[in-house]
Amino acid sequence: MVLVSHSAEVAAAVAALATGLAGGGTTAPVAAAGGTPDGGLGTSSELIAEAAAAVDGGAGVAVLVDLGSAVLTVKALLAEDELPPGTRLIDAPFVEGAVAAVVSASAGAPLDAVEAAASEAYGYRKV
């Protein structure tokens, strides 16, 4: 799983939260791809591609993003075949979707089930 945020700190924190809530044992590989290479706010196609390559185990890579231009950057990378085969941009809330996806993937779920778990997070009610 790759978590793409405009902020390196946000991406790293969501990755830590998701892996921490996955039960403490062995978790699916998660990489944060936040900000720009110089530490600024934004998205970086290079950081995203590096993160996807780092977590790719051959079963597909789920990519969750925070905001608009991150979506556009990932879509461009997918269109240009710059990401590992089987990489998917997942339509899900960033925090809740990341937790659901990492928990699901860590339990051994295939990519379709990981995507479904993350997408279902849109329905989580807080009140």
Disulfide bonds with the S-S distance in Angstrom:
none
